Structure formats: structure tokens, C-alpha cells
Amino acid sequence: MGRKAGVMRVNPKNLTRRTMPCFQEMLIFLSCLQKFNYDDDKVVNEKHALNKCMELQAKQGKQHNTINYHLQRISRMMKGG
């Protein structure tokens, strides 16, 4: 189930699920590169799709309320009180 940390249970299975943005685009780009013997001119569409995805991710910024943020906050509350 989960590991017990004080009175709080932490499920390690939920911690390993992470989204990997642009992963699909990167795989398509790399497979096309290999298919065409690493010739950039033949994979322009895939390269454009990967760059577009990466630009969108850069504009979104980083999500601040991660699990580590909450665990650190709860840990401080448990120590203080």
C-alpha cells in the first residue's frame, strides 16, 4: 500500500507517474532521423513539430505546487507543532 511516515501515509506509486512533455514528438523525430540515415533535410516536419512543442512548454513555465513542495511544508508543520 504505502509507507508510513509518522501519521501520514505516502504512496510511492503515485510519485513515479510523471508527464513527459514532447516525448512523443521526440520519439517520432529520432526514429525518422534513423530511418533517413540522419539527414536533417528529410525530417523537417518532425523537427518543426518538436520545436513547436518545446516552445509551448517553455511558455507554460514550471508548476510550483509539486509533491516535494507539499511534503516539505507538511514536514515543517509536523516538526514545529
PDB file of N, CA, C and O in Angstrom, chain B, residues numbered from 101:
ATOM      1  N   MET B 101       0.824  -1.195   0.000  1.00  0.00           N
ATOM      2  CA  MET B 101       0.000   0.000   0.000  1.00  0.00           C
ATOM      3  C   MET B 101       0.864   1.251   0.000  1.00  0.00           C
ATOM      4  O   MET B 101       1.201   1.793  -1.052  1.00  0.00           O
ATOM      5  N   GLY B 102       1.212   1.696   1.193  1.00  0.00           N
ATOM      6  CA  GLY B 102       2.013   2.897   1.298  1.00  0.00           C
ATOM      7  C   GLY B 102       2.964   2.789   2.465  1.00  0.00           C
ATOM      8  O   GLY B 102       2.823   1.911   3.317  1.00  0.00           O
ATOM      9  N   ARG B 103       3.903   3.656   2.501  1.00  0.00           N
ATOM     10  CA  ARG B 103       4.847   3.664   3.609  1.00  0.00           C
ATOM     11  C   ARG B 103       4.371   4.665   4.637  1.00  0.00           C
ATOM     12  O   ARG B 103       3.825   5.715   4.297  1.00  0.00           O
ATOM     13  N   LYS B 104       4.583   4.331   5.893  1.00  0.00           N
ATOM     14  CA  LYS B 104       4.101   5.189   6.956  1.00  0.00           C
ATOM     15  C   LYS B 104       5.217   6.128   7.390  1.00  0.00           C
ATOM     16  O   LYS B 104       6.306   5.681   7.749  1.00  0.00           O
ATOM     17  N   ALA B 105       4.951   7.413   7.356  1.00  0.00           N
ATOM     18  CA  ALA B 105       5.898   8.431   7.801  1.00  0.00           C
ATOM     19  C   ALA B 105       5.211   9.220   8.905  1.00  0.00           C
ATOM     20  O   ALA B 105       4.490  10.180   8.632  1.00  0.00           O
ATOM     21  N   GLY B 106       5.432   8.818  10.149  1.00  0.00           N
ATOM     22  CA  GLY B 106       4.702   9.440  11.243  1.00  0.00           C
ATOM     23  C   GLY B 106       3.265   8.965  11.189  1.00  0.00           C
ATOM     24  O   GLY B 106       3.008   7.763  11.260  1.00  0.00           O
ATOM     25  N   VAL B 107       2.340   9.872  11.068  1.00  0.00           N
ATOM     26  CA  VAL B 107       0.926   9.512  10.942  1.00  0.00           C
ATOM     27  C   VAL B 107       0.442   9.661   9.504  1.00  0.00           C
ATOM     28  O   VAL B 107      -0.734   9.437   9.218  1.00  0.00           O
ATOM     29  N   MET B 108       1.332  10.034   8.608  1.00  0.00           N
ATOM     30  CA  MET B 108       0.962  10.276   7.223  1.00  0.00           C
ATOM     31  C   MET B 108       1.427   9.109   6.361  1.00  0.00           C
ATOM     32  O   MET B 108       2.538   8.610   6.541  1.00  0.00           O
ATOM     33  N   ARG B 109       0.592   8.674   5.430  1.00  0.00           N
ATOM     34  CA  ARG B 109       0.959   7.609   4.506  1.00  0.00           C
ATOM     35  C   ARG B 109       1.309   8.222   3.158  1.00  0.00           C
ATOM     36  O   ARG B 109       0.612   9.105   2.658  1.00  0.00           O
ATOM     37  N   VAL B 110       2.403   7.735   2.584  1.00  0.00           N
ATOM     38  CA  VAL B 110       2.857   8.202   1.284  1.00  0.00           C
ATOM     39  C   VAL B 110       2.828   7.022   0.330  1.00  0.00           C
ATOM     40  O   VAL B 110       3.427   5.984   0.612  1.00  0.00           O
ATOM     41  N   ASN B 111       2.143   7.163  -0.790  1.00  0.00           N
ATOM     42  CA  ASN B 111       2.056   6.101  -1.780  1.00  0.00           C
ATOM     43  C   ASN B 111       3.143   6.321  -2.828  1.00  0.00           C
ATOM     44  O   ASN B 111       3.037   7.252  -3.627  1.00  0.00           O
ATOM     45  N   PRO B 112       4.191   5.485  -2.845  1.00  0.00           N
ATOM     46  CA  PRO B 112       5.291   5.702  -3.793  1.00  0.00           C
ATOM     47  C   PRO B 112       4.893   5.483  -5.249  1.00  0.00           C
ATOM     48  O   PRO B 112       5.573   5.982  -6.146  1.00  0.00           O
ATOM     49  N   LYS B 113       3.799   4.744  -5.512  1.00  0.00           N
ATOM     50  CA  LYS B 113       3.374   4.522  -6.889  1.00  0.00           C
ATOM     51  C   LYS B 113       2.936   5.834  -7.536  1.00  0.00           C
ATOM     52  O   LYS B 113       3.200   6.054  -8.718  1.00  0.00           O
ATOM     53  N   ASN B 114       2.271   6.705  -6.780  1.00  0.00           N
ATOM     54  CA  ASN B 114       1.820   7.973  -7.329  1.00  0.00           C
ATOM     55  C   ASN B 114       2.973   8.924  -7.599  1.00  0.00           C
ATOM     56  O   ASN B 114       2.856   9.808  -8.447  1.00  0.00           O
ATOM     57  N   LEU B 115       4.072   8.761  -6.904  1.00  0.00           N
ATOM     58  CA  LEU B 115       5.211   9.651  -7.082  1.00  0.00           C
ATOM     59  C   LEU B 115       5.954   9.383  -8.382  1.00  0.00           C
ATOM     60  O   LEU B 115       6.610  10.280  -8.911  1.00  0.00           O
ATOM     61  N   THR B 116       5.864   8.168  -8.904  1.00  0.00           N
ATOM     62  CA  THR B 116       6.618   7.831 -10.103  1.00  0.00           C
ATOM     63  C   THR B 116       5.905   8.235 -11.387  1.00  0.00           C
ATOM     64  O   THR B 116       6.528   8.255 -12.449  1.00  0.00           O
ATOM     65  N   ARG B 117       4.635   8.553 -11.320  1.00  0.00           N
ATOM     66  CA  ARG B 117       3.891   8.961 -12.513  1.00  0.00           C
ATOM     67  C   ARG B 117       4.197  10.416 -12.817  1.00  0.00           C
ATOM     68  O   ARG B 117       3.805  11.315 -12.073  1.00  0.00           O
ATOM     69  N   ARG B 118       4.886  10.632 -13.895  1.00  0.00           N
ATOM     70  CA  ARG B 118       5.229  11.985 -14.307  1.00  0.00           C
ATOM     71  C   ARG B 118       4.876  12.134 -15.777  1.00  0.00           C
ATOM     72  O   ARG B 118       4.995  11.198 -16.567  1.00  0.00           O
ATOM     73  N   THR B 119       4.447  13.311 -16.110  1.00  0.00           N
ATOM     74  CA  THR B 119       4.179  13.557 -17.515  1.00  0.00           C
ATOM     75  C   THR B 119       5.487  13.954 -18.175  1.00  0.00           C
ATOM     76  O   THR B 119       6.299  14.675 -17.594  1.00  0.00           O
ATOM     77  N   MET B 120       5.674  13.487 -19.367  1.00  0.00           N
ATOM     78  CA  MET B 120       6.871  13.827 -20.115  1.00  0.00           C
ATOM     79  C   MET B 120       6.439  14.596 -21.356  1.00  0.00           C
ATOM     80  O   MET B 120       6.099  13.997 -22.376  1.00  0.00           O
ATOM     81  N   PRO B 121       6.452  15.914 -21.271  1.00  0.00           N
ATOM     82  CA  PRO B 121       6.012  16.698 -22.413  1.00  0.00           C
ATOM     83  C   PRO B 121       6.952  16.521 -23.594  1.00  0.00           C
ATOM     84  O   PRO B 121       8.165  16.406 -23.419  1.00  0.00           O
ATOM     85  N   CYS B 122       6.403  16.500 -24.764  1.00  0.00           N
ATOM     86  CA  CYS B 122       7.135  16.391 -26.034  1.00  0.00           C
ATOM     87  C   CYS B 122       7.837  15.050 -26.220  1.00  0.00           C
ATOM     88  O   CYS B 122       8.662  14.909 -27.123  1.00  0.00           O
ATOM     89  N   PHE B 123       7.534  14.088 -25.401  1.00  0.00           N
ATOM     90  CA  PHE B 123       8.187  12.783 -25.516  1.00  0.00           C
ATOM     91  C   PHE B 123       7.806  12.096 -26.823  1.00  0.00           C
ATOM     92  O   PHE B 123       8.659  11.527 -27.504  1.00  0.00           O
ATOM     93  N   GLN B 124       6.529  12.153 -27.166  1.00  0.00           N
ATOM     94  CA  GLN B 124       6.061  11.522 -28.404  1.00  0.00           C
ATOM     95  C   GLN B 124       6.709  12.173 -29.624  1.00  0.00           C
ATOM     96  O   GLN B 124       7.144  11.480 -30.545  1.00  0.00           O
ATOM     97  N   GLU B 125       6.772  13.498 -29.630  1.00  0.00           N
ATOM     98  CA  GLU B 125       7.380  14.219 -30.743  1.00  0.00           C
ATOM     99  C   GLU B 125       8.862  13.893 -30.877  1.00  0.00           C
ATOM    100  O   GLU B 125       9.387  13.755 -31.982  1.00  0.00           O
ATOM    101  N   MET B 126       9.529  13.771 -29.725  1.00  0.00           N
ATOM    102  CA  MET B 126      10.954  13.446 -29.748  1.00  0.00           C
ATOM    103  C   MET B 126      11.189  12.041 -30.305  1.00  0.00           C
ATOM    104  O   MET B 126      12.117  11.830 -31.085  1.00  0.00           O
ATOM    105  N   LEU B 127      10.348  11.079 -29.903  1.00  0.00           N
ATOM    106  CA  LEU B 127      10.496   9.722 -30.416  1.00  0.00           C
ATOM    107  C   LEU B 127      10.270   9.658 -31.921  1.00  0.00           C
ATOM    108  O   LEU B 127      10.998   8.971 -32.638  1.00  0.00           O
ATOM    109  N   ILE B 128       9.265  10.374 -32.391  1.00  0.00           N
ATOM    110  CA  ILE B 128       8.991  10.394 -33.832  1.00  0.00           C
ATOM    111  C   ILE B 128      10.167  11.016 -34.577  1.00  0.00           C
ATOM    112  O   ILE B 128      10.595  10.499 -35.609  1.00  0.00           O
ATOM    113  N   PHE B 129      10.686  12.116 -34.059  1.00  0.00           N
ATOM    114  CA  PHE B 129      11.820  12.795 -34.693  1.00  0.00           C
ATOM    115  C   PHE B 129      13.041  11.886 -34.757  1.00  0.00           C
ATOM    116  O   PHE B 129      13.681  11.776 -35.803  1.00  0.00           O
ATOM    117  N   LEU B 130      13.368  11.235 -33.646  1.00  0.00           N
ATOM    118  CA  LEU B 130      14.556  10.376 -33.623  1.00  0.00           C
ATOM    119  C   LEU B 130      14.398   9.148 -34.520  1.00  0.00           C
ATOM    120  O   LEU B 130      15.352   8.728 -35.175  1.00  0.00           O
ATOM    121  N   SER B 131      13.202   8.579 -34.549  1.00  0.00           N
ATOM    122  CA  SER B 131      13.012   7.412 -35.417  1.00  0.00           C
ATOM    123  C   SER B 131      13.100   7.801 -36.887  1.00  0.00           C
ATOM    124  O   SER B 131      13.634   7.045 -37.699  1.00  0.00           O
ATOM    125  N   CYS B 132      12.572   8.992 -37.240  1.00  0.00           N
ATOM    126  CA  CYS B 132      12.688   9.443 -38.634  1.00  0.00           C
ATOM    127  C   CYS B 132      14.137   9.761 -38.996  1.00  0.00           C
ATOM    128  O   CYS B 132      14.572   9.499 -40.117  1.00  0.00           O
ATOM    129  N   LEU B 133      14.878  10.324 -38.051  1.00  0.00           N
ATOM    130  CA  LEU B 133      16.295  10.582 -38.307  1.00  0.00           C
ATOM    131  C   LEU B 133      17.033   9.289 -38.623  1.00  0.00           C
ATOM    132  O   LEU B 133      17.829   9.222 -39.560  1.00  0.00           O
ATOM    133  N   GLN B 134      16.756   8.269 -37.826  1.00  0.00           N
ATOM    134  CA  GLN B 134      17.419   6.992 -38.050  1.00  0.00           C
ATOM    135  C   GLN B 134      16.972   6.374 -39.381  1.00  0.00           C
ATOM    136  O   GLN B 134      17.776   5.785 -40.104  1.00  0.00           O
ATOM    137  N   LYS B 135      15.690   6.516 -39.688  1.00  0.00           N
ATOM    138  CA  LYS B 135      15.154   5.944 -40.928  1.00  0.00           C
ATOM    139  C   LYS B 135      15.808   6.558 -42.169  1.00  0.00           C
ATOM    140  O   LYS B 135      16.084   5.858 -43.143  1.00  0.00           O
ATOM    141  N   PHE B 136      16.051   7.866 -42.126  1.00  0.00           N
ATOM    142  CA  PHE B 136      16.640   8.564 -43.265  1.00  0.00           C
ATOM    143  C   PHE B 136      18.145   8.791 -43.113  1.00  0.00           C
ATOM    144  O   PHE B 136      18.711   9.703 -43.714  1.00  0.00           O
ATOM    145  N   ASN B 137      18.785   7.942 -42.294  1.00  0.00           N
ATOM    146  CA  ASN B 137      20.237   7.957 -42.139  1.00  0.00           C
ATOM    147  C   ASN B 137      20.754   9.325 -41.676  1.00  0.00           C
ATOM    148  O   ASN B 137      21.762   9.823 -42.177  1.00  0.00           O
ATOM    149  N   TYR B 138      20.045   9.919 -40.711  1.00  0.00           N
ATOM    150  CA  TYR B 138      20.441  11.165 -40.044  1.00  0.00           C
ATOM    151  C   TYR B 138      20.581  12.345 -41.003  1.00  0.00           C
ATOM    152  O   TYR B 138      21.492  13.163 -40.872  1.00  0.00           O
ATOM    153  N   ASP B 139      19.681  12.418 -41.951  1.00  0.00           N
ATOM    154  CA  ASP B 139      19.638  13.534 -42.898  1.00  0.00           C
ATOM    155  C   ASP B 139      18.559  14.511 -42.429  1.00  0.00           C
ATOM    156  O   ASP B 139      17.370  14.197 -42.486  1.00  0.00           O
ATOM    157  N   ASP B 140      18.970  15.698 -41.964  1.00  0.00           N
ATOM    158  CA  ASP B 140      18.041  16.682 -41.410  1.00  0.00           C
ATOM    159  C   ASP B 140      17.047  17.213 -42.437  1.00  0.00           C
ATOM    160  O   ASP B 140      15.938  17.608 -42.077  1.00  0.00           O
ATOM    161  N   ASP B 141      17.423  17.225 -43.679  1.00  0.00           N
ATOM    162  CA  ASP B 141      16.555  17.796 -44.711  1.00  0.00           C
ATOM    163  C   ASP B 141      15.283  16.976 -44.923  1.00  0.00           C
ATOM    164  O   ASP B 141      14.277  17.516 -45.384  1.00  0.00           O
ATOM    165  N   LYS B 142      15.306  15.705 -44.601  1.00  0.00           N
ATOM    166  CA  LYS B 142      14.157  14.836 -44.848  1.00  0.00           C
ATOM    167  C   LYS B 142      13.195  14.753 -43.656  1.00  0.00           C
ATOM    168  O   LYS B 142      12.119  14.167 -43.771  1.00  0.00           O
ATOM    169  N   VAL B 143      13.570  15.327 -42.530  1.00  0.00           N
ATOM    170  CA  VAL B 143      12.713  15.254 -41.341  1.00  0.00           C
ATOM    171  C   VAL B 143      12.320  16.653 -40.854  1.00  0.00           C
ATOM    172  O   VAL B 143      12.250  16.900 -39.650  1.00  0.00           O
ATOM    173  N   VAL B 144      12.070  17.548 -41.782  1.00  0.00           N
ATOM    174  CA  VAL B 144      11.767  18.939 -41.446  1.00  0.00           C
ATOM    175  C   VAL B 144      10.452  19.046 -40.676  1.00  0.00           C
ATOM    176  O   VAL B 144      10.368  19.793 -39.700  1.00  0.00           O
ATOM    177  N   ASN B 145       9.422  18.306 -41.104  1.00  0.00           N
ATOM    178  CA  ASN B 145       8.122  18.382 -40.437  1.00  0.00           C
ATOM    179  C   ASN B 145       8.200  17.898 -38.991  1.00  0.00           C
ATOM    180  O   ASN B 145       7.618  18.516 -38.100  1.00  0.00           O
ATOM    181  N   GLU B 146       8.902  16.815 -38.757  1.00  0.00           N
ATOM    182  CA  GLU B 146       9.038  16.280 -37.408  1.00  0.00           C
ATOM    183  C   GLU B 146       9.855  17.222 -36.526  1.00  0.00           C
ATOM    184  O   GLU B 146       9.552  17.410 -35.348  1.00  0.00           O
ATOM    185  N   LYS B 147      10.883  17.802 -37.111  1.00  0.00           N
ATOM    186  CA  LYS B 147      11.720  18.750 -36.376  1.00  0.00           C
ATOM    187  C   LYS B 147      10.904  19.986 -35.994  1.00  0.00           C
ATOM    188  O   LYS B 147      11.038  20.505 -34.886  1.00  0.00           O
ATOM    189  N   HIS B 148      10.069  20.449 -36.905  1.00  0.00           N
ATOM    190  CA  HIS B 148       9.219  21.607 -36.637  1.00  0.00           C
ATOM    191  C   HIS B 148       8.210  21.299 -35.526  1.00  0.00           C
ATOM    192  O   HIS B 148       7.965  22.138 -34.659  1.00  0.00           O
ATOM    193  N   ALA B 149       7.626  20.098 -35.551  1.00  0.00           N
ATOM    194  CA  ALA B 149       6.666  19.707 -34.518  1.00  0.00           C
ATOM    195  C   ALA B 149       7.334  19.636 -33.143  1.00  0.00           C
ATOM    196  O   ALA B 149       6.746  20.052 -32.145  1.00  0.00           O
ATOM    197  N   LEU B 150       8.547  19.116 -33.091  1.00  0.00           N
ATOM    198  CA  LEU B 150       9.276  19.040 -31.825  1.00  0.00           C
ATOM    199  C   LEU B 150       9.630  20.431 -31.304  1.00  0.00           C
ATOM    200  O   LEU B 150       9.476  20.706 -30.115  1.00  0.00           O
ATOM    201  N   ASN B 151      10.099  21.297 -32.181  1.00  0.00           N
ATOM    202  CA  ASN B 151      10.428  22.658 -31.760  1.00  0.00           C
ATOM    203  C   ASN B 151       9.197  23.410 -31.276  1.00  0.00           C
ATOM    204  O   ASN B 151       9.268  24.155 -30.299  1.00  0.00           O
ATOM    205  N   LYS B 152       8.075  23.221 -31.952  1.00  0.00           N
ATOM    206  CA  LYS B 152       6.836  23.885 -31.557  1.00  0.00           C
ATOM    207  C   LYS B 152       6.389  23.416 -30.171  1.00  0.00           C
ATOM    208  O   LYS B 152       5.974  24.226 -29.343  1.00  0.00           O
ATOM    209  N   CYS B 153       6.475  22.121 -29.925  1.00  0.00           N
ATOM    210  CA  CYS B 153       6.108  21.568 -28.625  1.00  0.00           C
ATOM    211  C   CYS B 153       7.022  22.104 -27.526  1.00  0.00           C
ATOM    212  O   CYS B 153       6.555  22.448 -26.440  1.00  0.00           O
ATOM    213  N   MET B 154       8.320  22.174 -27.807  1.00  0.00           N
ATOM    214  CA  MET B 154       9.277  22.671 -26.815  1.00  0.00           C
ATOM    215  C   MET B 154       9.039  24.150 -26.515  1.00  0.00           C
ATOM    216  O   MET B 154       9.188  24.580 -25.371  1.00  0.00           O
ATOM    217  N   GLU B 155       8.674  24.926 -27.525  1.00  0.00           N
ATOM    218  CA  GLU B 155       8.379  26.342 -27.299  1.00  0.00           C
ATOM    219  C   GLU B 155       7.130  26.505 -26.436  1.00  0.00           C
ATOM    220  O   GLU B 155       7.092  27.370 -25.561  1.00  0.00           O
ATOM    221  N   LEU B 156       6.122  25.690 -26.672  1.00  0.00           N
ATOM    222  CA  LEU B 156       4.917  25.753 -25.849  1.00  0.00           C
ATOM    223  C   LEU B 156       5.213  25.392 -24.399  1.00  0.00           C
ATOM    224  O   LEU B 156       4.663  26.007 -23.486  1.00  0.00           O
ATOM    225  N   GLN B 157       6.066  24.411 -24.180  1.00  0.00           N
ATOM    226  CA  GLN B 157       6.429  24.018 -22.823  1.00  0.00           C
ATOM    227  C   GLN B 157       7.213  25.126 -22.120  1.00  0.00           C
ATOM    228  O   GLN B 157       7.042  25.338 -20.919  1.00  0.00           O
ATOM    229  N   ALA B 158       8.059  25.821 -22.846  1.00  0.00           N
ATOM    230  CA  ALA B 158       8.846  26.902 -22.255  1.00  0.00           C
ATOM    231  C   ALA B 158       7.943  28.066 -21.848  1.00  0.00           C
ATOM    232  O   ALA B 158       8.193  28.720 -20.836  1.00  0.00           O
ATOM    233  N   LYS B 159       6.905  28.324 -22.625  1.00  0.00           N
ATOM    234  CA  LYS B 159       5.986  29.414 -22.310  1.00  0.00           C
ATOM    235  C   LYS B 159       5.122  29.103 -21.094  1.00  0.00           C
ATOM    236  O   LYS B 159       4.743  30.012 -20.356  1.00  0.00           O
ATOM    237  N   GLN B 160       4.808  27.830 -20.880  1.00  0.00           N
ATOM    238  CA  GLN B 160       3.937  27.450 -19.773  1.00  0.00           C
ATOM    239  C   GLN B 160       4.610  27.646 -18.419  1.00  0.00           C
ATOM    240  O   GLN B 160       3.930  27.936 -17.435  1.00  0.00           O
ATOM    241  N   GLY B 161       5.898  27.497 -18.349  1.00  0.00           N
ATOM    242  CA  GLY B 161       6.597  27.640 -17.086  1.00  0.00           C
ATOM    243  C   GLY B 161       6.492  26.388 -16.241  1.00  0.00           C
ATOM    244  O   GLY B 161       5.891  25.393 -16.645  1.00  0.00           O
ATOM    245  N   LYS B 162       7.083  26.453 -15.070  1.00  0.00           N
ATOM    246  CA  LYS B 162       7.128  25.301 -14.192  1.00  0.00           C
ATOM    247  C   LYS B 162       5.967  25.352 -13.207  1.00  0.00           C
ATOM    248  O   LYS B 162       5.599  26.418 -12.716  1.00  0.00           O
ATOM    249  N   GLN B 163       5.399  24.190 -12.929  1.00  0.00           N
ATOM    250  CA  GLN B 163       4.336  24.101 -11.954  1.00  0.00           C
ATOM    251  C   GLN B 163       4.965  24.141 -10.563  1.00  0.00           C
ATOM    252  O   GLN B 163       5.874  23.363 -10.273  1.00  0.00           O
ATOM    253  N   HIS B 164       4.494  25.030  -9.709  1.00  0.00           N
ATOM    254  CA  HIS B 164       5.148  25.259  -8.431  1.00  0.00           C
ATOM    255  C   HIS B 164       4.684  24.315  -7.326  1.00  0.00           C
ATOM    256  O   HIS B 164       5.489  23.964  -6.465  1.00  0.00           O
ATOM    257  N   ASN B 165       3.448  23.898  -7.314  1.00  0.00           N
ATOM    258  CA  ASN B 165       2.942  23.066  -6.241  1.00  0.00           C
ATOM    259  C   ASN B 165       3.173  21.591  -6.534  1.00  0.00           C
ATOM    260  O   ASN B 165       2.241  20.865  -6.880  1.00  0.00           O
ATOM    261  N   THR B 166       4.406  21.157  -6.395  1.00  0.00           N
ATOM    262  CA  THR B 166       4.749  19.766  -6.631  1.00  0.00           C
ATOM    263  C   THR B 166       4.614  18.986  -5.331  1.00  0.00           C
ATOM    264  O   THR B 166       4.401  19.561  -4.263  1.00  0.00           O
ATOM    265  N   ILE B 167       4.738  17.681  -5.439  1.00  0.00           N
ATOM    266  CA  ILE B 167       4.628  16.825  -4.262  1.00  0.00           C
ATOM    267  C   ILE B 167       5.751  17.122  -3.269  1.00  0.00           C
ATOM    268  O   ILE B 167       5.535  17.066  -2.059  1.00  0.00           O
ATOM    269  N   ASN B 168       6.951  17.439  -3.771  1.00  0.00           N
ATOM    270  CA  ASN B 168       8.052  17.760  -2.864  1.00  0.00           C
ATOM    271  C   ASN B 168       7.773  19.031  -2.080  1.00  0.00           C
ATOM    272  O   ASN B 168       8.118  19.115  -0.902  1.00  0.00           O
ATOM    273  N   TYR B 169       7.156  20.020  -2.710  1.00  0.00           N
ATOM    274  CA  TYR B 169       6.796  21.257  -2.022  1.00  0.00           C
ATOM    275  C   TYR B 169       5.858  20.952  -0.865  1.00  0.00           C
ATOM    276  O   TYR B 169       6.052  21.451   0.243  1.00  0.00           O
ATOM    277  N   HIS B 170       4.841  20.136  -1.118  1.00  0.00           N
ATOM    278  CA  HIS B 170       3.861  19.831  -0.078  1.00  0.00           C
ATOM    279  C   HIS B 170       4.470  18.969   1.026  1.00  0.00           C
ATOM    280  O   HIS B 170       4.156  19.161   2.200  1.00  0.00           O
ATOM    281  N   LEU B 171       5.335  18.023   0.664  1.00  0.00           N
ATOM    282  CA  LEU B 171       5.978  17.193   1.684  1.00  0.00           C
ATOM    283  C   LEU B 171       6.886  18.019   2.585  1.00  0.00           C
ATOM    284  O   LEU B 171       6.925  17.792   3.794  1.00  0.00           O
ATOM    285  N   GLN B 172       7.611  18.968   2.019  1.00  0.00           N
ATOM    286  CA  GLN B 172       8.456  19.831   2.833  1.00  0.00           C
ATOM    287  C   GLN B 172       7.618  20.714   3.750  1.00  0.00           C
ATOM    288  O   GLN B 172       7.975  20.933   4.908  1.00  0.00           O
ATOM    289  N   ARG B 173       6.509  21.217   3.230  1.00  0.00           N
ATOM    290  CA  ARG B 173       5.631  22.078   4.027  1.00  0.00           C
ATOM    291  C   ARG B 173       5.013  21.300   5.182  1.00  0.00           C
ATOM    292  O   ARG B 173       4.959  21.800   6.305  1.00  0.00           O
ATOM    293  N   ILE B 174       4.549  20.083   4.919  1.00  0.00           N
ATOM    294  CA  ILE B 174       3.946  19.260   5.968  1.00  0.00           C
ATOM    295  C   ILE B 174       4.995  18.841   6.985  1.00  0.00           C
ATOM    296  O   ILE B 174       4.712  18.785   8.182  1.00  0.00           O
ATOM    297  N   SER B 175       6.205  18.545   6.516  1.00  0.00           N
ATOM    298  CA  SER B 175       7.287  18.173   7.421  1.00  0.00           C
ATOM    299  C   SER B 175       7.605  19.303   8.402  1.00  0.00           C
ATOM    300  O   SER B 175       7.816  19.051   9.588  1.00  0.00           O
ATOM    301  N   ARG B 176       7.640  20.542   7.915  1.00  0.00           N
ATOM    302  CA  ARG B 176       7.884  21.678   8.796  1.00  0.00           C
ATOM    303  C   ARG B 176       6.751  21.845   9.795  1.00  0.00           C
ATOM    304  O   ARG B 176       6.994  22.196  10.949  1.00  0.00           O
ATOM    305  N   MET B 177       5.518  21.600   9.369  1.00  0.00           N
ATOM    306  CA  MET B 177       4.388  21.725  10.277  1.00  0.00           C
ATOM    307  C   MET B 177       4.441  20.663  11.361  1.00  0.00           C
ATOM    308  O   MET B 177       4.103  20.933  12.513  1.00  0.00           O
ATOM    309  N   MET B 178       4.868  19.441  10.994  1.00  0.00           N
ATOM    310  CA  MET B 178       4.938  18.357  11.970  1.00  0.00           C
ATOM    311  C   MET B 178       6.053  18.599  12.981  1.00  0.00           C
ATOM    312  O   MET B 178       5.887  18.291  14.161  1.00  0.00           O
ATOM    313  N   LYS B 179       7.179  19.140  12.545  1.00  0.00           N
ATOM    314  CA  LYS B 179       8.294  19.416  13.451  1.00  0.00           C
ATOM    315  C   LYS B 179       7.975  20.569  14.402  1.00  0.00           C
ATOM    316  O   LYS B 179       8.339  20.545  15.577  1.00  0.00           O
ATOM    317  N   GLY B 180       7.294  21.567  13.870  1.00  0.00           N
ATOM    318  CA  GLY B 180       7.008  22.763  14.665  1.00  0.00           C
ATOM    319  C   GLY B 180       5.923  22.563  15.692  1.00  0.00           C
ATOM    320  O   GLY B 180       5.923  23.242  16.718  1.00  0.00           O
ATOM    321  N   GLY B 181       5.012  21.669  15.457  1.00  0.00           N
ATOM    322  CA  GLY B 181       3.855  21.568  16.355  1.00  0.00           C
ATOM    323  C   GLY B 181       3.712  20.249  16.876  1.00  0.00           C
ATOM    324  O   GLY B 181       2.789  19.988  17.648  1.00  0.00           O
TER     325      GLY B 181
END
